[in-house]
Amino acid sequence: MRFQNGDRLHFVDKVGRHYALTLKAGEIFQHSGDKIAHDDLIGKEDGSLVTLSLGKRMLALRPTMGDYVLKMPRGAQVIYPKDLAMITVWADIYPGARVFEAGTGSGALTMALLRAVGERGHVVTYEAREDFARTAVRNVERYLGPLSTLTLRRRDVYEGLAYDDTAQPFDRLVLDLPEPWRVVPHAVGALRSGGLYLSFVPTIPQVMQTVDALERAEAFGLIQTFETLLRTWNIQGRSVRPDHRMVAHSGFITVARKVEPGLWRRAGAASDQENLHHASSDDRADRMDDDEQLSAS
């Protein structure tokens, strides 16, 4: 695939550092005294090795989405690629899904959702800040181009969803907000039965309030919270070791499924005696299952 005028391109040097630019005919890329004309890059193949004016050589690459989100202009902090990958899988974003997102920010998560829903799906995203919304639209269109599968509204989701957006229920609801628990009551009405809720927050107190709100709503089950830690390794011949730096804690992901109530009790709702009775019954059932499996073997 050859580079064209207007394409996003990353130069990568021999130690793996990325330098982003958007190709514009007639312009010059400059780096530490070295330079190269954009016209010399337009028409080259993705992955070409190019030489700058003073002899420095770099690869010219079309950025992956993970590369792009780390170098794109940002107003709000972006979600790291490691979390984008986990969110799209754990929220089960599939081709054709109708997805609601709140907290558009710089658009990194929005792009991941758009790529996952494909041409048959749709993403509705809310952003309260005008400057963030403008940045997000530019970032999305620069990487994915104009899309009919995206609806971005400048709206505070804490005040509720617009009527037009709730006329048809959503399959998935994904939140990157400071107070996602305030959206849980709206999520009950916005999600279809069996739909998935997911929120991303940086601290445990936020997780605790979110899980409490999900349990109090009595419309969600299978609630889980986890974080993802990414550690790369250095492999050079027989010298093998983990890298000294890693992308560790960045946030907690909480997922839940909208289900018919009745199977689970909210934590703290039952008396200690009831909890002891249920635990004893469960233990007896587990032991019976184990005995049956041993007998069968």
Backbone bond lengths (Angstrom), bond angles and torsions (degrees), N, CA, C in turn:
res aa  C-N    CA-C-N  psi(-1)  N-CA   C-N-CA  omega(-1)  CA-C   N-CA-C  phi
1 M - - - 1.467 - - 1.533 109.02 -
2 R 1.301 116.54 125.22 1.462 120.90 -176.01 1.529 111.26 -92.47
3 F 1.327 115.46 147.49 1.462 120.70 178.92 1.523 110.23 -71.72
4 Q 1.334 114.67 142.05 1.455 121.22 178.35 1.520 109.80 -123.64
5 N 1.312 115.67 161.72 1.463 121.28 176.42 1.535 109.31 -56.85
6 G 1.334 116.99 128.85 1.464 121.81 -178.75 1.510 114.42 96.90
7 D 1.343 118.22 -9.86 1.464 120.90 -179.73 1.530 111.09 -71.77
8 R 1.312 115.02 150.80 1.460 121.56 171.77 1.526 107.61 -86.12
9 L 1.318 116.20 135.17 1.465 121.24 -175.80 1.526 108.74 -137.28
10 H 1.330 116.52 145.49 1.463 121.55 173.00 1.522 109.23 -118.30
11 F 1.336 116.26 127.45 1.451 120.79 165.68 1.530 107.45 -83.90
12 V 1.335 116.75 136.82 1.462 121.40 177.75 1.522 108.17 -125.86
13 D 1.351 115.98 123.39 1.468 119.17 -179.74 1.523 110.56 -87.61
14 K 1.337 117.00 -179.04 1.464 120.55 -171.39 1.525 113.55 -70.64
15 V 1.342 118.01 -14.33 1.466 119.02 175.12 1.528 112.03 -100.16
16 G 1.352 116.37 7.14 1.454 120.79 173.47 1.511 116.21 91.19
17 R 1.334 117.88 7.78 1.467 120.09 178.06 1.522 110.17 -75.62
18 H 1.353 114.87 140.96 1.465 121.36 -177.79 1.528 110.75 -105.12
19 Y 1.348 115.37 139.69 1.462 122.21 176.02 1.530 106.73 -129.42
20 A 1.331 116.06 115.42 1.465 120.81 -172.63 1.529 111.31 -93.24
21 L 1.334 115.44 144.68 1.460 120.63 171.77 1.519 109.11 -154.71
22 T 1.328 115.08 157.65 1.458 122.16 173.83 1.518 107.48 -108.75
23 L 1.312 117.09 124.20 1.461 121.66 -175.08 1.520 111.16 -67.60
24 K 1.345 115.44 128.62 1.465 122.30 177.00 1.522 108.17 -138.34
25 A 1.300 115.82 118.31 1.463 120.56 -177.65 1.525 110.51 -53.03
26 G 1.330 115.94 133.20 1.457 121.60 177.56 1.509 114.38 92.45
27 E 1.335 119.15 -10.77 1.459 121.04 -178.35 1.532 111.12 -93.70
28 I 1.333 115.67 167.66 1.460 123.10 -177.25 1.525 109.62 -123.62
29 F 1.335 117.40 133.29 1.464 122.43 171.98 1.519 107.96 -92.18
30 Q 1.344 117.12 129.82 1.462 121.59 179.84 1.526 109.91 -125.44
31 H 1.351 114.21 139.84 1.466 119.57 179.16 1.520 108.76 -151.70
32 S 1.344 116.61 114.69 1.466 122.84 177.56 1.529 112.25 50.01
33 G 1.299 116.38 44.05 1.459 121.15 178.38 1.514 114.12 88.26
34 D 1.335 117.48 -19.95 1.464 121.32 175.67 1.522 109.38 -83.04
35 K 1.310 116.39 155.23 1.464 119.06 177.86 1.523 110.56 -154.22
36 I 1.328 113.83 161.50 1.455 121.27 175.63 1.519 107.85 -154.13
37 A 1.319 116.51 140.31 1.466 121.37 180.00 1.528 110.43 -74.52
38 H 1.309 115.57 139.06 1.467 119.75 175.59 1.523 110.52 -58.70
39 D 1.348 116.66 -33.58 1.471 120.34 -179.96 1.529 111.25 -61.61
40 D 1.346 117.06 -27.93 1.463 120.05 178.83 1.528 111.83 -75.95
41 L 1.324 116.82 -16.31 1.463 121.69 179.99 1.527 112.33 -95.37
42 I 1.329 116.20 -33.04 1.473 120.67 179.20 1.526 108.47 -63.08
43 G 1.307 115.91 125.89 1.465 121.48 -178.04 1.512 113.69 99.94
44 K 1.339 118.25 -14.80 1.460 120.62 177.86 1.528 110.57 -76.09
45 E 1.334 115.52 155.93 1.459 121.26 178.58 1.523 110.68 -75.41
46 D 1.309 116.09 144.76 1.463 122.02 170.28 1.529 108.24 -56.35
47 G 1.339 116.90 129.52 1.461 120.45 -179.15 1.514 113.68 94.59
48 S 1.334 117.38 7.22 1.465 120.91 -178.97 1.529 110.96 -71.91
49 L 1.324 115.26 148.61 1.464 122.26 172.92 1.525 106.97 -94.83
50 V 1.346 116.81 122.24 1.464 120.54 -176.64 1.528 109.28 -119.87
51 T 1.319 115.43 153.93 1.461 121.81 -179.93 1.518 109.48 -116.00
52 L 1.334 117.02 125.47 1.460 121.75 179.11 1.531 110.22 -80.84
53 S 1.319 116.40 176.06 1.464 121.96 -169.60 1.527 114.13 -59.98
54 L 1.338 118.50 -32.05 1.466 121.12 -178.58 1.530 112.72 -100.09
55 G 1.319 115.85 11.23 1.459 119.88 174.16 1.511 116.19 100.98
56 K 1.337 117.99 -7.43 1.476 120.09 179.24 1.529 108.69 -67.40
57 R 1.340 116.30 133.10 1.466 120.71 -179.22 1.529 110.33 -107.80
58 M 1.319 114.91 138.54 1.465 121.59 178.93 1.527 109.24 -141.61
59 L 1.321 114.24 157.38 1.454 120.21 171.42 1.522 109.26 -86.04
60 A 1.319 116.91 140.51 1.465 122.52 173.77 1.528 107.55 -105.29
61 L 1.319 116.40 113.75 1.463 121.34 -173.00 1.523 111.59 -127.99
62 R 1.323 115.16 142.92 1.458 119.92 167.98 1.529 106.68 -75.18
63 P 1.330 120.26 122.79 1.473 120.52 -172.86 1.524 112.83 -68.67
64 T 1.335 114.86 141.90 1.459 118.46 167.54 1.526 107.82 -68.00
65 M 1.329 117.06 168.92 1.452 118.17 179.21 1.525 110.76 -64.66
66 G 1.346 117.06 -35.44 1.459 120.33 176.69 1.514 111.92 -62.32
67 D 1.340 117.00 -41.47 1.470 120.79 176.31 1.529 110.53 -65.06
68 Y 1.322 114.93 -43.25 1.465 120.28 -174.12 1.520 112.35 -63.41
69 V 1.337 117.81 -45.25 1.464 119.71 -174.37 1.525 111.97 -67.28
70 L 1.338 116.95 -26.08 1.460 119.41 179.37 1.524 112.89 -79.64
71 K 1.339 117.34 -17.36 1.462 121.13 -177.70 1.525 113.60 -115.35
72 M 1.327 118.06 -6.29 1.459 119.84 -176.77 1.530 110.58 -74.11
73 P 1.329 117.90 158.58 1.477 120.50 175.29 1.522 109.55 -59.66
74 R 1.318 115.96 142.00 1.466 118.74 -177.76 1.523 111.13 -139.16
75 G 1.326 114.37 144.87 1.447 120.95 170.70 1.512 107.98 -103.27
76 A 1.350 115.06 -51.68 1.462 121.65 176.41 1.522 109.30 -96.69
77 Q 1.333 116.53 159.00 1.460 122.02 174.88 1.525 109.38 -61.09
78 V 1.337 117.26 133.20 1.458 120.33 -179.64 1.524 110.59 -85.46
79 I 1.326 115.69 156.56 1.460 121.21 171.83 1.529 107.72 -80.04
80 Y 1.333 116.60 133.39 1.460 120.98 -177.72 1.528 111.50 -66.47
81 P 1.346 116.45 151.96 1.473 119.79 179.33 1.524 113.85 -53.45
82 K 1.344 117.75 -36.71 1.472 119.77 179.67 1.517 111.49 -59.98
83 D 1.332 116.96 -35.41 1.468 120.75 179.76 1.527 111.52 -82.27
84 L 1.342 117.06 -34.12 1.468 119.88 175.51 1.526 110.21 -58.48
85 A 1.337 115.74 -42.47 1.460 119.64 -179.76 1.526 111.00 -63.43
86 M 1.334 116.95 -44.90 1.462 120.75 -179.36 1.529 111.68 -66.66
87 I 1.326 116.23 -38.53 1.468 119.98 -178.21 1.525 111.05 -63.78
88 T 1.334 116.92 -45.31 1.467 118.54 -177.21 1.528 111.81 -65.97
89 V 1.335 117.48 -30.74 1.473 119.70 178.87 1.526 111.02 -81.53
90 W 1.335 117.67 -47.91 1.463 119.86 -176.69 1.523 112.86 -71.87
91 A 1.323 117.19 -25.71 1.470 119.18 172.50 1.523 110.92 -85.71
92 D 1.342 115.56 -3.65 1.466 122.11 176.62 1.536 111.15 54.41
93 I 1.327 115.23 51.62 1.470 119.89 178.29 1.517 108.45 -76.48
94 Y 1.312 117.46 118.71 1.469 121.26 -172.18 1.530 110.80 -124.00
95 P 1.333 118.19 160.27 1.466 120.91 178.56 1.529 111.21 -58.36
96 G 1.316 115.83 128.47 1.459 120.82 -179.42 1.513 114.35 93.20
97 A 1.332 118.07 -3.82 1.466 120.61 -177.98 1.531 111.03 -71.06
98 R 1.319 114.94 149.51 1.460 122.38 172.49 1.521 106.48 -102.53
99 V 1.348 116.49 114.22 1.456 121.93 -169.44 1.527 110.50 -120.05
100 F 1.337 115.68 135.24 1.462 121.16 172.42 1.520 108.51 -106.11
101 E 1.337 115.91 132.88 1.460 121.78 177.07 1.518 108.56 -127.79
102 A 1.320 117.17 144.10 1.465 121.07 173.25 1.513 108.61 -134.08
103 G 1.350 114.98 137.73 1.445 121.40 -174.05 1.515 109.82 94.20
104 T 1.333 116.33 54.89 1.465 121.72 -175.19 1.521 111.77 -57.34
105 G 1.341 116.45 -39.67 1.460 120.43 179.12 1.515 112.22 59.52
106 S 1.336 116.27 -126.98 1.463 121.09 179.93 1.520 112.87 -90.25
107 G 1.340 117.76 -4.20 1.461 121.00 172.67 1.517 115.91 99.11
108 A 1.341 119.40 3.95 1.466 120.54 -177.90 1.531 111.65 -62.77
109 L 1.337 116.34 -50.66 1.461 119.66 179.52 1.527 110.96 -65.95
110 T 1.314 116.69 -37.02 1.468 120.93 178.51 1.525 110.42 -57.72
111 M 1.333 117.01 -43.86 1.464 120.78 179.38 1.525 111.61 -63.55
112 A 1.341 116.65 -41.90 1.461 120.01 178.80 1.530 110.86 -62.10
113 L 1.329 116.50 -41.03 1.466 120.73 179.23 1.524 110.88 -66.83
114 L 1.332 116.60 -42.31 1.466 120.61 -179.47 1.520 111.51 -62.23
115 R 1.322 116.93 -43.01 1.464 119.27 179.50 1.526 111.25 -65.30
116 A 1.343 116.42 -33.86 1.464 119.78 -177.98 1.527 112.44 -74.86
117 V 1.347 118.63 -37.26 1.471 120.00 -177.85 1.524 111.73 -77.00
118 G 1.335 117.29 -22.45 1.459 120.33 177.14 1.517 113.82 70.42
119 E 1.312 115.18 -165.91 1.468 121.28 -174.69 1.517 112.77 -73.79
120 R 1.345 117.84 -20.74 1.466 120.26 -177.96 1.523 113.07 -94.02
121 G 1.336 116.92 -9.40 1.453 120.27 -179.13 1.518 112.36 -96.37
122 H 1.331 115.78 -174.46 1.467 120.28 178.94 1.531 109.25 -153.46
123 V 1.326 115.56 140.34 1.464 122.18 176.89 1.527 108.25 -118.99
124 V 1.332 115.75 124.32 1.461 122.25 172.32 1.521 106.70 -107.63
125 T 1.330 117.18 122.64 1.467 120.12 -176.37 1.525 110.63 -127.37
126 Y 1.347 115.90 139.18 1.462 122.34 179.83 1.533 109.60 -111.08
127 E 1.328 115.42 136.21 1.459 121.42 174.25 1.515 108.26 -137.95
128 A 1.335 116.42 126.87 1.458 120.54 -175.53 1.528 112.58 -77.06
129 R 1.336 117.42 -27.85 1.459 120.67 -174.81 1.525 111.50 -98.67
130 E 1.326 115.60 129.20 1.459 121.55 -178.54 1.527 111.87 -62.60
131 D 1.342 117.99 -41.76 1.461 120.36 -178.05 1.530 111.27 -66.06
132 F 1.328 117.36 -39.46 1.456 119.74 176.91 1.527 110.68 -64.93
133 A 1.328 116.35 -41.70 1.468 120.45 -178.92 1.524 110.87 -61.36
134 R 1.341 117.23 -42.52 1.469 120.33 179.62 1.528 110.49 -63.89
135 T 1.333 116.72 -43.93 1.465 120.46 179.20 1.522 110.83 -62.07
136 A 1.325 116.92 -42.83 1.461 121.15 -179.01 1.523 111.50 -61.62
137 V 1.326 117.31 -44.58 1.465 120.66 -179.72 1.528 110.59 -61.40
138 R 1.330 116.74 -43.80 1.469 119.98 179.07 1.523 110.95 -63.08
139 N 1.326 116.71 -43.68 1.467 119.83 -179.17 1.522 111.93 -64.43
140 V 1.324 116.81 -43.99 1.468 120.83 -179.47 1.524 110.60 -63.76
141 E 1.326 116.67 -47.65 1.464 119.71 -176.34 1.525 112.13 -70.19
142 R 1.320 117.54 -31.01 1.465 119.68 178.30 1.527 110.70 -65.99
143 Y 1.322 116.81 -34.45 1.466 119.37 -177.22 1.527 113.13 -94.46
144 L 1.326 118.11 -41.24 1.458 121.80 -174.89 1.519 113.50 -105.10
145 G 1.352 116.62 -13.48 1.457 120.12 -175.26 1.524 110.77 82.99
146 P 1.340 118.02 172.65 1.470 120.45 177.98 1.529 110.19 -62.47
147 L 1.343 116.11 137.96 1.459 120.52 -175.13 1.517 111.44 -129.94
148 S 1.332 116.17 136.13 1.462 120.97 174.43 1.521 110.92 -86.58
149 T 1.328 117.24 -6.30 1.465 121.50 -177.32 1.526 112.41 -92.66
150 L 1.335 117.28 8.11 1.468 121.68 -179.16 1.517 110.89 -121.36
151 T 1.339 115.85 131.31 1.460 121.99 170.45 1.518 107.05 -122.33
152 L 1.333 116.99 116.19 1.461 121.34 178.55 1.524 108.89 -109.84
153 R 1.331 115.41 125.64 1.461 120.27 179.50 1.526 109.50 -117.31
154 R 1.325 115.63 138.04 1.473 121.39 174.95 1.512 106.12 -87.84
155 R 1.342 115.19 91.23 1.464 120.25 -171.54 1.526 109.59 -153.67
156 D 1.337 115.91 146.07 1.461 122.71 176.58 1.530 108.66 -86.68
157 V 1.331 117.07 111.75 1.458 120.63 -175.69 1.521 112.09 -67.79
158 Y 1.341 118.20 -22.98 1.459 120.21 178.51 1.535 111.30 -61.39
159 E 1.332 115.99 -23.41 1.467 120.37 179.11 1.525 112.21 -86.42
160 G 1.315 117.41 -2.29 1.457 121.26 178.25 1.517 112.28 111.48
161 L 1.331 115.25 170.09 1.454 121.72 179.79 1.523 110.25 -91.91
162 A 1.315 116.71 147.95 1.454 121.76 177.62 1.527 109.71 -64.59
163 Y 1.326 116.59 147.49 1.469 121.23 -177.66 1.527 111.52 -57.88
164 D 1.322 116.73 -42.16 1.468 120.45 -178.47 1.520 111.79 -60.75
165 D 1.336 116.88 -30.42 1.461 120.56 -177.43 1.518 112.72 -79.53
166 T 1.335 117.51 -21.88 1.469 120.64 -176.87 1.529 112.65 -101.03
167 A 1.333 116.99 3.04 1.461 119.42 178.69 1.526 110.92 -61.10
168 Q 1.307 116.05 -31.99 1.466 122.49 175.74 1.524 107.98 -122.56
169 P 1.338 118.75 128.93 1.468 119.70 -175.92 1.530 112.08 -65.53
170 F 1.325 115.41 154.06 1.457 121.34 178.23 1.522 110.20 -90.58
171 D 1.330 115.24 150.24 1.459 120.89 175.50 1.527 111.54 -82.19
172 R 1.339 115.38 -33.99 1.461 121.11 -176.65 1.523 109.33 -140.43
173 L 1.339 116.02 148.21 1.460 122.02 178.48 1.525 107.57 -133.24
174 V 1.342 116.46 121.32 1.463 122.28 -173.44 1.530 108.90 -125.99
175 L 1.338 116.77 127.28 1.458 121.81 -174.43 1.529 111.92 -123.66
176 D 1.320 116.03 132.44 1.463 122.42 170.82 1.524 106.40 -125.53
177 L 1.335 114.69 78.53 1.465 122.44 -171.13 1.528 110.32 -136.11
178 P 1.337 117.91 156.27 1.467 120.05 176.67 1.525 113.60 -67.46
179 E 1.348 117.80 -30.82 1.466 120.85 -175.25 1.530 110.47 -131.22
180 P 1.316 117.79 67.97 1.471 119.50 -176.54 1.523 113.90 -64.32
181 W 1.347 117.29 -23.00 1.459 119.42 179.56 1.528 112.09 -61.41
182 R 1.335 117.02 -24.85 1.465 119.90 178.26 1.527 112.34 -72.85
183 V 1.323 116.66 -14.21 1.468 121.20 -179.77 1.525 111.47 -95.32
184 V 1.334 117.02 -16.24 1.466 120.40 -176.30 1.533 112.61 -54.47
185 P 1.352 120.73 -45.24 1.472 118.92 177.97 1.525 112.76 -59.44
186 H 1.336 117.57 -35.87 1.468 120.39 177.37 1.526 110.61 -71.35
187 A 1.339 116.17 -33.43 1.465 120.56 -178.62 1.527 111.51 -64.36
188 V 1.335 116.58 -33.37 1.467 120.46 -179.67 1.525 110.52 -57.42
189 G 1.324 116.62 -43.48 1.459 120.15 -179.34 1.511 114.06 -82.51
190 A 1.331 117.16 -23.61 1.468 120.53 -174.57 1.522 113.15 -85.03
191 L 1.341 117.46 -29.80 1.462 121.43 -176.36 1.523 111.71 -88.11
192 R 1.304 115.71 144.66 1.470 120.15 172.08 1.524 109.21 -74.85
193 S 1.327 116.48 162.17 1.458 120.13 175.28 1.523 109.08 -63.37
194 G 1.325 115.97 132.94 1.457 120.73 -175.80 1.507 113.55 87.87
195 G 1.350 117.11 -6.33 1.453 121.08 -179.81 1.519 111.75 -70.76
196 L 1.332 115.74 163.92 1.463 121.71 -175.80 1.517 112.33 -111.40
197 Y 1.334 114.06 137.55 1.463 123.34 174.09 1.521 107.55 -107.16
198 L 1.337 117.00 138.46 1.463 121.23 173.71 1.521 109.42 -144.13
199 S 1.331 116.28 135.80 1.469 120.58 174.50 1.520 109.56 -133.84
200 F 1.332 114.69 151.78 1.463 122.66 -177.55 1.519 107.99 -126.03
201 V 1.356 116.77 119.67 1.464 121.92 179.88 1.524 109.10 -138.68
202 P 1.342 118.53 155.29 1.461 120.19 -176.24 1.522 116.36 -85.65
203 T 1.342 120.04 -18.22 1.465 119.98 -171.61 1.525 112.88 -125.72
204 I 1.337 115.60 155.82 1.462 121.77 179.25 1.537 112.96 -66.20
205 P 1.356 120.67 -41.42 1.472 118.28 176.16 1.532 112.70 -55.44
206 Q 1.331 117.04 -37.06 1.470 119.55 176.55 1.526 110.87 -65.56
207 V 1.330 116.49 -40.23 1.463 120.69 177.83 1.526 110.30 -61.79
208 M 1.332 116.63 -44.86 1.465 120.42 -177.61 1.521 111.37 -59.92
209 Q 1.329 117.00 -44.27 1.464 119.91 179.54 1.520 111.60 -67.12
210 T 1.332 115.98 -35.31 1.461 119.87 179.55 1.520 111.14 -67.10
211 V 1.330 116.56 -47.38 1.467 120.43 -179.66 1.530 110.30 -63.58
212 D 1.326 116.85 -40.06 1.466 120.22 177.94 1.529 110.42 -60.47
213 A 1.333 117.21 -42.75 1.466 120.62 179.54 1.523 111.12 -65.52
214 L 1.330 117.34 -39.52 1.470 120.77 178.38 1.525 110.71 -64.01
215 E 1.334 117.08 -41.04 1.459 120.48 179.61 1.523 111.62 -69.24
216 R 1.330 116.63 -40.23 1.463 120.40 179.74 1.526 112.12 -66.43
217 A 1.314 116.93 -28.77 1.474 120.47 -179.11 1.524 111.40 -65.87
218 E 1.336 117.23 -23.61 1.468 123.42 179.39 1.518 111.87 55.45
219 A 1.329 115.88 31.86 1.462 120.53 177.74 1.524 111.13 -129.23
220 F 1.341 116.44 1.37 1.459 120.27 -175.49 1.532 110.68 -126.84
221 G 1.320 114.79 146.06 1.456 121.82 175.12 1.515 109.91 -139.79
222 L 1.322 115.43 -179.26 1.471 121.91 179.63 1.532 110.89 54.30
223 I 1.331 115.81 44.47 1.466 121.82 -178.19 1.529 109.44 -79.05
224 Q 1.325 115.58 127.08 1.468 121.29 179.08 1.519 109.81 -137.12
225 T 1.336 115.52 148.69 1.468 121.42 175.09 1.524 108.59 -132.62
226 F 1.332 116.30 137.88 1.459 120.31 178.98 1.525 109.50 -155.46
227 E 1.322 116.26 169.07 1.455 122.61 173.09 1.520 108.43 -130.71
228 T 1.329 116.45 162.54 1.454 122.28 -178.89 1.522 109.62 -120.87
229 L 1.316 116.73 129.98 1.462 122.56 177.03 1.531 107.69 -115.85
230 L 1.331 116.31 130.93 1.466 121.02 -177.60 1.518 109.73 -115.06
231 R 1.337 116.27 120.20 1.457 120.93 177.65 1.524 109.33 -123.91
232 T 1.315 116.56 118.39 1.463 120.87 177.11 1.527 109.93 -86.20
233 W 1.332 115.28 162.69 1.464 121.80 -178.74 1.513 110.58 -122.26
234 N 1.321 115.25 147.99 1.452 122.25 176.27 1.530 108.57 -99.20
235 I 1.322 116.59 117.06 1.463 121.74 -178.44 1.523 107.99 -119.35
236 Q 1.324 116.93 108.10 1.464 122.42 177.79 1.521 108.68 -134.09
237 G 1.313 114.78 94.90 1.455 119.00 -176.55 1.507 110.94 61.14
238 R 1.336 115.76 -123.76 1.467 120.37 -179.40 1.526 112.20 -90.40
239 S 1.329 116.30 -0.56 1.458 120.67 175.69 1.519 108.90 -90.22
240 V 1.311 115.83 107.73 1.466 121.83 -175.44 1.526 108.62 -129.16
241 R 1.319 116.27 122.49 1.468 119.95 179.46 1.525 109.21 -157.94
242 P 1.331 117.61 156.98 1.468 119.02 173.40 1.524 109.92 -70.09
243 D 1.317 116.62 147.99 1.460 120.12 176.58 1.519 110.07 -64.22
244 H 1.339 115.20 152.56 1.467 119.90 -177.25 1.523 112.02 -70.19
245 R 1.321 117.28 -24.28 1.464 120.86 179.83 1.520 109.47 -115.37
246 M 1.326 115.75 150.70 1.457 120.41 178.22 1.527 109.78 -145.57
247 V 1.329 115.36 159.55 1.463 120.76 173.59 1.521 105.93 -90.25
248 A 1.318 116.31 96.58 1.464 121.02 -173.82 1.534 109.89 -90.89
249 H 1.327 116.65 -125.01 1.466 118.45 -175.28 1.523 111.40 -67.85
250 S 1.305 115.70 128.85 1.463 121.68 172.91 1.530 110.82 -127.60
251 G 1.321 116.38 -27.15 1.452 119.21 178.55 1.520 111.35 176.96
252 F 1.342 115.14 167.57 1.455 122.43 177.85 1.525 109.30 -106.98
253 I 1.312 115.79 135.66 1.459 122.31 176.57 1.521 108.56 -103.95
254 T 1.314 116.38 126.09 1.469 121.43 175.84 1.527 108.50 -116.63
255 V 1.321 115.98 128.46 1.464 120.87 179.50 1.525 109.22 -122.20
256 A 1.320 115.65 150.93 1.463 121.79 177.70 1.518 108.86 -153.91
257 R 1.301 115.79 157.10 1.475 121.86 -179.02 1.524 109.21 -115.85
258 K 1.334 116.97 132.88 1.460 119.73 175.96 1.526 108.77 -77.70
259 V 1.338 115.81 119.48 1.464 121.39 -174.11 1.522 110.24 -139.41
260 E 1.320 115.33 166.30 1.464 120.53 173.51 1.522 108.64 -68.55
261 P 1.337 118.94 130.86 1.467 120.78 -177.09 1.523 112.16 -71.31
262 G 1.347 114.62 163.14 1.458 119.86 174.21 1.508 114.80 128.58
263 L 1.343 117.65 -23.25 1.459 119.80 -177.91 1.524 112.00 -83.10
264 W 1.336 116.96 -36.33 1.463 121.39 -178.04 1.515 110.84 -115.73
265 R 1.334 116.02 146.11 1.454 122.57 170.16 1.516 108.78 -96.30
266 R 1.326 115.74 148.00 1.456 119.46 175.89 1.521 109.66 -68.00
267 A 1.337 115.99 140.59 1.465 120.65 -179.73 1.525 110.38 -55.21
268 G 1.333 116.94 126.81 1.455 121.57 179.09 1.517 113.55 89.69
269 A 1.329 117.65 -6.16 1.460 119.80 -177.23 1.524 111.44 -79.90
270 A 1.323 117.93 -31.82 1.464 120.86 -179.42 1.523 110.61 -90.15
271 S 1.303 116.15 155.49 1.465 120.48 178.09 1.526 109.65 -73.70
272 D 1.341 115.42 161.99 1.458 119.41 178.96 1.519 111.44 -59.47
273 Q 1.351 116.73 -38.66 1.461 120.50 -179.15 1.520 110.91 -64.84
274 E 1.354 116.34 -41.37 1.458 119.68 178.19 1.524 111.00 -63.70
275 N 1.341 115.57 -42.34 1.461 119.43 179.86 1.524 110.61 -62.13
276 L 1.372 116.35 -41.57 1.459 120.57 179.32 1.526 110.54 -63.70
277 H 1.320 115.89 -39.96 1.465 120.22 -179.79 1.519 110.47 -64.35
278 H 1.357 116.79 -46.16 1.467 120.36 -179.61 1.527 110.93 -64.80
279 A 1.345 116.69 -39.98 1.468 119.94 179.64 1.526 110.29 -63.52
280 S 1.353 116.70 -42.80 1.459 120.49 179.89 1.522 110.74 -63.71
281 S 1.333 116.46 -41.79 1.460 120.91 179.17 1.524 110.75 -63.01
282 D 1.337 115.91 -42.68 1.467 120.38 179.29 1.518 110.98 -63.96
283 D 1.371 116.45 -40.42 1.462 120.37 179.24 1.521 110.77 -62.90
284 R 1.353 115.65 -43.01 1.468 119.44 179.75 1.527 110.58 -62.52
285 A 1.348 115.69 -41.75 1.465 119.71 179.90 1.523 110.95 -64.06
286 D 1.348 115.92 -40.44 1.472 119.57 178.75 1.516 111.03 -63.39
287 R 1.359 116.17 -41.87 1.466 119.61 -179.88 1.521 111.05 -64.88
288 M 1.336 116.72 -38.83 1.464 120.43 178.78 1.521 110.83 -64.08
289 D 1.369 115.41 -40.72 1.468 119.45 177.96 1.521 110.76 -62.61
290 D 1.352 116.34 -41.77 1.462 120.77 179.50 1.510 110.98 -63.22
291 D 1.377 116.92 -42.80 1.456 121.31 -179.86 1.518 110.85 -62.79
292 E 1.356 116.06 -40.49 1.470 120.10 -179.98 1.526 110.53 -65.38
293 Q 1.341 116.67 -39.50 1.459 119.28 179.83 1.522 111.22 -67.65
294 L 1.354 118.32 -37.10 1.460 121.40 177.47 1.522 111.06 -66.81
295 S 1.332 116.42 -40.06 1.453 120.71 179.67 1.523 110.16 -64.20
296 A 1.338 115.20 -40.88 1.474 119.51 -178.47 1.516 111.48 -66.85
297 S 1.365 116.46 -32.82 1.460 119.51 -179.74 1.536 111.99 -78.17
